[in-house]
Amino acid sequence: MPKLKTHSGAKKRFKKLASGKVKYKKQGKRHMMTPDSNKRMRRLRKAGIMTDTNAEIILRRFLPYS
């Protein structure tokens, strides 16, 4: 069976943690943030943890060697 290629976009966006979970940066903090509330901006600062179902897909299909 041939080697699998890692998805270039996925390796820039996701990090696998020691616990096996996947960490990502939340969307919506690039531009046009003036109408957003302070509460929303605080929540967007923190990294997101992906759900187990989606994390399994990301790791198996896009990041096979992580």
Beta strands, then each sheet from edge to edge (+ up, - down):
strand 1: 14-16
strand 2: 22-24
strand 3: 48-49
sheet 1: 1+ 2- 3+
end
